[in-house]
Amino acid sequence: MQRLLNRKEAAEYLNGLGLPSSPTTLARQAMTGSGAKYTLINRRAFYKPEWLDEWVNEQITPHKHSLAHMNENKGGVL
C-alpha cells in the first residue's frame, strides 16, 4: 500500500512541486471542496500522492496573455 501523507507532509509535497502550500491552506480547501481528494482516519486528513498529482493536473490550464493573442481574438485590430 502506498504511504498516506498527513496535511503537513502533503503541503511539503506540493511545495516540492513548486506550489506554495501549507496545512492551513489544505484544511481551508477541504472545507470549501476546492482542494485535492483526501480521506479521514480517526478524524485526521490524509492524502495519497497521486490524489495531489491529480489535483495539480486539474489546475493546469494554458493561458496566453500576449498582445498577439488578444489581437487574434479581435481580428487583428488594436
C-alpha positions, 0 to 999 in steps of 0.5 A: 500500500502506498504511504498516506501523507498527513496535511503537513507532509502533503503541503511539503509535497506540493511545495516540492512541486513548486506550489506554495502550500501549507496545512492551513491552506489544505484544511481551508480547501477541504472545507470549501471542496476546492482542494485535492481528494483526501480521506479521514482516519480517526478524524485526521486528513490524509492524502495519497500522492497521486490524489495531489498529482491529480489535483495539480493536473486539474489546475493546469490550464494554458493561458496566453496573455500576449498582445498577439493573442488578444489581437487574434481574438479581435481580428487583428485590430488594436 
